Amino acid sequence: MLSVAAMMTGALVGATAVLNGRPRLPLLLALALLAIVTMAAIVLARADAPWARAIVRK
């Protein structure tokens, strides 16, 4: 349900930006969002992340 709401919100924001603003604005927003998600994925996928280490019990 959350994914459907996110898609609808994105469609409404994109359509509003195209109709009332500059046509390149939705592409710029999508590029910025893609860059943020890519950087987050790179940071979280590091092998030395604390949550990726094995638990050693003594």
Sequence and secondary structure as in RCSB ss.txt:
>XXXX:A:sequence
MLSVAAMMTGALVGATAVLNGRPRLPLLLALALLAIVTMAAIVLARADAPWARAIVRK
>XXXX:A:secstr
 HHHHHHHHHHHHHHHHHHHS TTHHHHHHHHHHHHHHHHHHHHT TT GGGS     
